[in-house]
Amino acid sequence: MAAILFGSISTLVDTSEFQRRAFNEAFAAHGLDWTWDREEYRSMLSGNGGAQRIADYAQLRGEQVDADGIHATKSEIFQELLKNTPVSPRPGVTDVITAAQANNVKLGLVTTTSPDNVAALLGALPDVSREAFDVVVDSASVDAGKPDPASYLYALDQLGEDAGSCIAIEDNVGGVKSANAASVTCVAFPNENTAGGDFAQASEVVDTLDADHLRALTSRR
């Protein structure tokens, strides 16, 4: 195994409920009477991109809104939540990172979120810094978001590695599709709000990460 590619900040820390809270607070800040409960929010998570999610919801309601402006407010709220709320790595994350570093396996963070969100998450996360990753991909790195494979192709190019020797870890369906489109074996690691998704395209679905098991997946290819 040449590299492990974490596909979103929520594969490191389950930020899904922080995200939903930030959306709802942003709606209120922009004078909207929208509230996304967990069931409704979960139904929206098959795709990536918060601004697009807002735009699609507004269209469904027949309303016109500044989706980009609302999403910018949401991101600011989300970053403040990370600064002021203790967070911890998801099960197995720290062990996988430690094992990768001990065995000269490269690490990547291959997201479609903003650089500021990445910085806020890594700044809030104990024992895992940006320096742990050999490549960090965010929304400023490529033009196309997931499920387009651009972010994974960019990461592979930056690492100088072949897709067949890498493993992706994704927490949502769009991310799994992105990894598959780049020919990277993908393990689904759903968060609390994506656990009901259709992860049929993933090689498997896990609730805890294990470094030895990830290594075995690449040896099967």
C-alpha positions in Angstrom: 0.0 0.0 0.0 1.5 3.3 -1.1 -1.0 5.8 0.2 -4.1 6.2 2.3 -6.4 9.0 1.1 -8.9 10.3 3.6 -11.8 11.7 1.5 -13.3 14.3 3.7 -12.8 16.1 7.0 -15.7 14.0 8.3 -13.6 10.8 7.8 -11.3 12.3 10.5 -13.9 13.7 12.8 -17.6 13.2 12.6 -18.6 16.8 11.9 -22.0 16.1 10.3 -24.1 17.5 13.1 -21.9 20.5 13.3 -22.5 21.0 9.6 -26.3 20.7 10.0 -26.3 23.1 12.9 -24.2 25.6 10.9 -26.6 25.4 8.0 -29.6 26.1 10.2 -27.9 29.0 12.0 -26.9 30.5 8.6 -30.5 30.3 7.4 -31.7 32.2 10.4 -28.9 34.8 10.0 -30.2 35.4 6.4 -33.8 35.7 7.5 -34.9 32.4 6.1 -37.5 30.3 7.9 -35.8 27.1 6.9 -34.8 24.3 9.4 -33.2 21.1 8.3 -34.0 18.3 10.7 -31.8 15.2 10.7 -34.1 13.1 8.5 -34.3 15.8 5.9 -30.6 16.6 6.0 -29.7 12.9 5.6 -31.8 12.8 2.5 -29.5 15.5 0.9 -26.2 13.8 1.6 -25.9 11.6 -1.5 -24.1 14.4 -3.2 -21.4 16.9 -2.3 -21.4 20.7 -2.2 -23.1 22.8 0.4 -23.8 25.8 -1.8 -25.4 23.6 -4.4 -27.5 21.9 -1.7 -28.8 25.3 -0.6 -29.6 26.3 -4.2 -31.4 23.0 -4.9 -33.5 23.4 -1.8 -34.4 26.9 -2.7 -35.5 25.8 -6.2 -37.6 23.1 -4.6 -39.4 25.7 -2.5 -39.7 28.1 -5.4 -37.5 30.7 -3.6 -34.6 32.8 -4.8 -31.7 33.1 -2.4 -28.0 33.9 -2.4 -26.8 30.4 -2.1 -23.1 31.3 -2.1 -23.6 34.0 0.5 -25.6 31.7 2.8 -23.0 29.0 2.4 -20.2 31.5 3.3 -22.0 32.3 6.5 -22.5 28.6 7.2 -18.8 28.0 6.8 -18.0 30.9 9.3 -20.4 29.4 11.8 -19.0 25.9 11.3 -15.4 27.1 11.8 -16.4 28.9 15.0 -18.1 25.7 16.3 -14.8 23.8 15.7 -12.8 26.5 17.6 -15.1 26.3 20.6 -16.1 22.7 20.8 -13.8 19.8 21.8 -13.5 17.2 19.0 -11.8 13.8 18.8 -10.8 11.5 16.0 -13.1 8.9 14.7 -12.4 5.2 15.7 -9.2 4.0 14.3 -8.1 7.2 12.6 -5.1 8.0 14.9 -3.9 4.3 14.7 -4.1 4.3 10.9 -2.1 7.6 10.7 0.5 6.3 13.2 0.8 3.0 11.3 1.1 4.7 8.0 3.9 7.0 9.2 5.7 4.0 10.8 5.6 2.1 7.5 6.4 4.8 5.0 2.8 4.9 3.7 1.9 8.3 2.3 -1.2 10.1 3.7 -3.6 12.3 1.8 -6.6 14.4 2.7 -8.7 14.7 -0.5 -11.7 17.0 0.2 -14.0 19.3 -1.7 -14.5 21.7 1.2 -12.8 25.1 1.6 -9.2 25.6 2.7 -10.6 27.5 5.7 -12.7 24.5 6.8 -9.7 22.2 6.4 -7.6 24.5 8.5 -10.3 24.9 11.2 -10.7 21.1 11.5 -7.0 20.3 11.6 -6.5 23.2 14.1 -9.1 21.7 16.4 -8.1 18.1 16.2 -5.6 16.9 18.8 -2.7 14.7 17.7 -3.3 15.1 13.9 -1.8 18.1 12.1 -1.6 19.3 8.5 2.0 18.1 8.5 0.8 14.5 8.9 -0.5 14.6 5.3 1.7 14.4 2.2 -1.0 16.1 0.2 -4.1 18.1 1.1 -6.7 18.7 -1.6 -9.5 21.2 -1.1 -11.9 23.2 -3.1 -9.1 25.5 -4.3 -7.1 22.7 -5.7 -9.4 21.6 -8.6 -12.3 23.0 -10.5 -14.7 20.0 -10.3 -16.1 18.7 -7.1 -17.0 15.2 -6.2 -18.4 12.8 -7.6 -16.0 14.0 -10.4 -12.7 12.2 -10.0 -10.6 15.4 -10.3 -9.6 15.7 -6.7 -8.4 12.1 -6.5 -6.5 12.4 -9.8 -4.9 15.6 -8.5 -3.8 13.8 -5.3 -2.4 10.8 -7.1 -0.4 13.2 -9.4 0.9 15.1 -6.5 1.9 12.0 -4.6 3.4 10.3 -7.7 1.4 7.1 -7.0 -0.7 4.7 -9.0 -4.4 4.4 -8.2 -4.0 0.6 -7.7 -1.6 1.0 -4.8 -3.8 3.4 -2.8 -6.9 3.2 -0.6 -9.5 5.9 -0.3 -11.7 6.3 2.8 -15.0 8.1 2.2 -18.0 8.9 4.4 -20.6 9.7 1.7 -21.9 8.2 -1.5 -20.6 11.0 -3.8 -17.1 10.6 -2.4 -17.2 6.8 -3.1 -18.2 7.5 -6.7 -15.3 10.0 -7.0 -12.8 7.5 -5.8 -14.2 4.7 -8.0 -14.0 7.0 -11.0 -10.3 7.5 -10.3 -9.9 3.7 -10.0 -9.0 4.0 -6.3 -10.3 1.2 -4.1 -12.7 2.8 -1.6 -13.7 1.9 1.9 -16.9 3.5 3.1 -16.7 4.9 6.6 -20.1 6.6 7.0 -20.7 9.3 9.6 -23.8 9.4 11.8 -25.8 11.2 9.1 -24.7 9.2 6.1 -24.9 5.7 7.6 -28.1 5.0 5.7 -26.6 5.7 2.3 -26.3 3.3 -0.6 -22.6 2.3 -0.5 -22.8 -0.6 -2.9 -19.9 0.9 -4.9 -17.6 0.7 -2.0 -15.3 -2.3 -1.5 -16.8 -2.5 2.0 -18.4 -0.5 4.8 -16.7 -0.2 8.2 -17.4 1.6 11.4 -13.8 1.5 12.6 -10.6 1.9 10.6 -7.9 -0.8 10.8 -4.5 -0.3 9.2 -3.7 -4.0 8.6 -7.1 -4.5 7.0 -6.6 -1.5 4.7 -3.2 -2.9 3.6 -4.8 -6.2 2.8 -7.3 -4.6 0.5 -4.6 -3.2 -1.8 -2.8 -6.6 -1.9 -6.0 -8.2 -3.4 -5.8 -6.0 -6.5 
